[in-house]
């Protein structure tokens, strides 16, 4: 079956612009995660959904970052007034269950470059 | 709360063995291991759920020591395909969010012919 799909694959934004990154998880997966990965670093946790409920958003770096998953399926990560330090790969992952014993399936990410 | 991985990098010749360690300062419920190749998404390798339990993926195995709050990944008879960056992700025993999987900084593995 289809894996986790993210779009766009690449996004270039001018500083100050708003961007929206989309994630289509594997069908039926309860949990959805967003991570930010800077070059040469490990993925940094941003936020986590269980169905439509955002259970943890402690990793969002500022109030310019906002994520939603209104129907418990597709999720959107929005970044307002982008800054150069927002440049990174944004990874989305989904998991069948809502516990720590279920593997994460990652999408290929969206590479955001803020100029 | 980010786990500590060691070493940061390792270079192997094909057929050699290596160990990657992942340590946590908090009690662990489980540990995830993933491998990421350059320009690709992380790929799931295995989850360790019980203390001392070993799991395997190809010739890659891992152990989980609850008492020491650490996990180790063993690359045995390494192959060229093992090259990549390995990340551990612990799930803590006491957490306000089961889903908050924090990854370590990663261990870069290079296997040469």
Interface residues (C-beta under 8 A of the other chain):
Chain A: X31 X33 X35 X41 X42 X43 X44 X45 X48 X49 X50 X55 X56 X58 X59 X91 X93 X95 X98 X99 X100 X101 X102 X103 X104 X105 X106 X107 X108 X109
Chain B: X29 X30 X32 X34 X40 X41 X42 X43 X44 X47 X49 X85 X87 X89 X91 X96 X97 X98 X99 X100 X101 X102 X103 X104 X105 X106
